[in-house]
């Protein structure tokens, strides 16, 4: 934990988000600008992922959730999807030991059964290997969609009703909340989207209800420590009211 100005040692800095979520957009356009294939951009995007993880470790951010592959991305050309899966496999094999050594806990969220058995096995292995780490919770959303997440939480809640553990009248946000992905982590504080698009693209719809949204034209391969710092500085200047007035937040 960092020390907040005027606070006590060990207290979290309120200007620093505990949980950052990122839509990593712009790999293809970055490659196109350089007259290279889209796979070239995805390789460059991997370096930006490593940089973002290192940034969070240095700054003491507790959780980082990355949108790696949405449920809609299956509609992309088959050769691109295949290249992404191959890149994903190689990255898992190459990076897991180092991430584990840095205290990173890896978790994949989404409908993982859609992936090839070899990739599922590697994902499970990465999660098991890093399960006891606590320095940074790294969540990788693959074949994930926010609507799917809501539907899964609704299904789990419905099953609880069928088992007689919950009445229909007792269904509430609080009863559904534990069934969402990332339920054990702090809510998302800062949502970042690179690449210049101004939409959330079906990412963590429940979890970003009160997140601060930050959109940047910077393409993902160019999202370096300086770009991340600008996002954090912007967040630090926001007033987070959660429905209250400014005077209530200030305690006046």
GUTI-768544 format. One record per residue (C-alpha): residue in three letters; x, y, z. Coordinates in steps of 0.1 Angstrom, whole numbers, padded with zeros to 4 digits, always signed. Layout:
residues N
ALAXYZ/...
***
This chain:
residues 252
UNK+0000+0000+0000/UNK+0011+0036-0006/UNK+0009+0064+0019/UNK-0019+0089+0012/UNK-0010+0126+0017/UNK-0019+0135+0053/UNK-0029+0100+0060/UNK-0013+0072+0081/UNK+0013+0048+0068/UNK-0002+0018+0051/UNK-0034+0036+0042/UNK-0044+0034+0005/UNK-0040+0066-0015/UNK-0075+0077-0025/UNK-0061+0092-0057/UNK-0049+0058-0069/UNK-0074+0033-0083/UNK-0075-0001-0067/UNK-0088-0018-0098/UNK-0081-0008-0134/UNK-0099-0023-0164/UNK-0086-0018-0199/UNK-0100-0023-0234/UNK-0068-0027-0254/UNK-0079-0013-0288/UNK-0058-0003-0318/UNK-0034-0032-0325/UNK-0047-0036-0361/UNK-0046+0001-0369/UNK-0011+0004-0354/UNK+0001-0023-0377/UNK-0018-0008-0407/UNK+0000+0026-0402/UNK+0033+0007-0406/UNK+0021-0013-0436/UNK+0024-0045-0416/UNK-0002-0074-0411/UNK-0025-0072-0381/UNK-0005-0100-0364/UNK+0024-0076-0362/UNK+0002-0052-0341/UNK-0009-0080-0318/UNK+0027-0089-0311/UNK+0034-0052-0303/UNK+0004-0052-0281/UNK+0019-0079-0260/UNK+0047-0056-0251/UNK+0022-0030-0240/UNK+0005-0057-0218/UNK+0038-0064-0200/UNK+0043-0027-0196/UNK+0009-0022-0180/UNK+0015-0051-0156/UNK+0049-0036-0146/UNK+0032-0002-0141/UNK+0006-0016-0118/UNK+0032-0035-0098/UNK+0053-0004-0093/UNK+0023+0018-0084/UNK+0007-0007-0060/UNK-0025-0011-0080/UNK-0043-0042-0066/UNK-0061-0055-0097/UNK-0058-0051-0135/UNK-0084-0066-0158/UNK-0076-0067-0195/UNK-0101-0073-0224/UNK-0081-0097-0245/UNK-0107-0114-0266/UNK-0145-0107-0266/UNK-0173-0131-0274/UNK-0178-0110-0305/UNK-0142-0114-0317/UNK-0150-0149-0331/UNK-0166-0130-0360/UNK-0131-0118-0371/UNK-0113-0135-0400/UNK-0104-0171-0392/UNK-0067-0165-0399/UNK-0066-0136-0374/UNK-0084-0156-0347/UNK-0060-0185-0353/UNK-0030-0162-0351/UNK-0044-0147-0318/UNK-0048-0181-0303/UNK-0013-0191-0313/UNK+0001-0159-0298/UNK-0019-0165-0267/UNK-0005-0200-0262/UNK+0031-0189-0267/UNK+0026-0160-0243/UNK+0012-0183-0216/UNK+0042-0206-0219/UNK+0067-0178-0219/UNK+0053-0154-0193/UNK+0036-0174-0165/UNK+0068-0183-0145/UNK+0080-0147-0145/UNK+0046-0133-0135/UNK+0044-0158-0107/UNK+0078-0147-0095/UNK+0065-0112-0092/UNK+0036-0122-0071/UNK+0009-0119-0099/UNK-0022-0140-0096/UNK-0036-0148-0130/UNK-0073-0155-0137/UNK-0091-0160-0169/UNK-0128-0149-0171/UNK-0153-0157-0198/UNK-0167-0188-0214/UNK-0135-0208-0215/UNK-0151-0240-0228/UNK-0151-0225-0263/UNK-0113-0227-0266/UNK-0093-0257-0278/UNK-0085-0282-0250/UNK-0047-0274-0252/UNK-0054-0237-0245/UNK-0079-0245-0217/UNK-0053-0267-0201/UNK-0027-0240-0202/UNK-0051-0214-0188/UNK-0060-0238-0159/UNK-0023-0244-0153/UNK-0015-0207-0152/UNK-0044-0201-0127/UNK-0033-0230-0105/UNK+0003-0220-0105/UNK-0003-0184-0094/UNK-0034-0190-0072/UNK-0016-0181-0039/UNK-0001-0149-0052/UNK-0014-0116-0039/UNK+0007-0087-0051/UNK-0015-0081-0082/UNK-0047-0097-0094/UNK-0043-0099-0132/UNK-0076-0108-0148/UNK-0077-0117-0185/UNK-0111-0116-0202/UNK-0113-0141-0230/UNK-0145-0150-0249/UNK-0160-0127-0224/UNK-0191-0104-0227/UNK-0207-0083-0201/UNK-0242-0095-0211/UNK-0229-0131-0208/UNK-0217-0123-0173/UNK-0252-0108-0163/UNK-0269-0139-0178/UNK-0246-0162-0158/UNK-0253-0144-0126/UNK-0290-0146-0133/UNK-0287-0183-0140/UNK-0268-0190-0107/UNK-0294-0169-0088/UNK-0322-0189-0105/UNK-0306-0222-0095/UNK-0304-0210-0059/UNK-0342-0203-0061/UNK-0348-0238-0075/UNK-0328-0254-0047/UNK-0349-0236-0022/UNK-0320-0214-0009/UNK-0336-0182-0020/UNK-0371-0169-0026/UNK-0380-0149-0057/UNK-0390-0119-0035/UNK-0355-0120-0020/UNK-0336-0115-0053/UNK-0317-0083-0051/UNK-0284-0068-0063/UNK-0268-0080-0031/UNK-0279-0116-0038/UNK-0268-0115-0074/UNK-0235-0098-0069/UNK-0215-0129-0057/UNK-0223-0147-0090/UNK-0205-0122-0112/UNK-0170-0126-0125/UNK-0145-0107-0102/UNK-0170-0106-0074/UNK-0141-0111-0048/UNK-0122-0081-0060/UNK-0128-0043-0055/UNK-0152-0028-0080/UNK-0135-0013-0110/UNK-0124+0023-0102/UNK-0109+0033-0136/UNK-0120+0020-0170/UNK-0095+0028-0198/UNK-0101+0024-0235/UNK-0073+0030-0260/UNK-0076+0036-0297/UNK-0100+0065-0297/UNK-0134+0047-0297/UNK-0159+0061-0272/UNK-0178+0030-0261/UNK-0175+0002-0235/UNK-0181-0027-0260/UNK-0199-0050-0236/UNK-0171-0051-0211/UNK-0177-0056-0174/UNK-0212-0039-0176/UNK-0220-0047-0139/UNK-0185-0040-0125/UNK-0181-0005-0141/UNK-0213+0009-0128/UNK-0195+0036-0108/UNK-0161+0035-0126/UNK-0145+0066-0140/UNK-0142+0063-0178/UNK-0111+0074-0196/UNK-0108+0073-0234/UNK-0075+0080-0252/UNK-0067+0081-0289/UNK-0034+0064-0281/UNK-0033+0030-0299/UNK-0027+0001-0275/UNK+0009-0007-0286/UNK+0018+0029-0278/UNK+0002+0029-0244/UNK+0033+0031-0223/UNK+0041+0042-0187/UNK+0036+0079-0196/UNK+0002+0073-0211/UNK-0008+0052-0181/UNK+0004+0080-0158/UNK-0018+0105-0176/UNK-0048+0082-0171/UNK-0040+0079-0134/UNK-0035+0117-0131/UNK-0068+0123-0148/UNK-0085+0098-0124/UNK-0069+0116-0094/UNK-0086+0148-0104/UNK-0121+0133-0105/UNK-0146+0138-0077/UNK-0163+0105-0070/UNK-0196+0112-0055/UNK-0216+0079-0058/UNK-0249+0098-0059/UNK-0240+0122-0031/UNK-0234+0160-0034/UNK-0200+0176-0035/UNK-0206+0190+0000/UNK-0215+0156+0013/UNK-0183+0141-0001/UNK-0163+0169+0014/UNK-0180+0163+0048/UNK-0193+0199+0050/
***
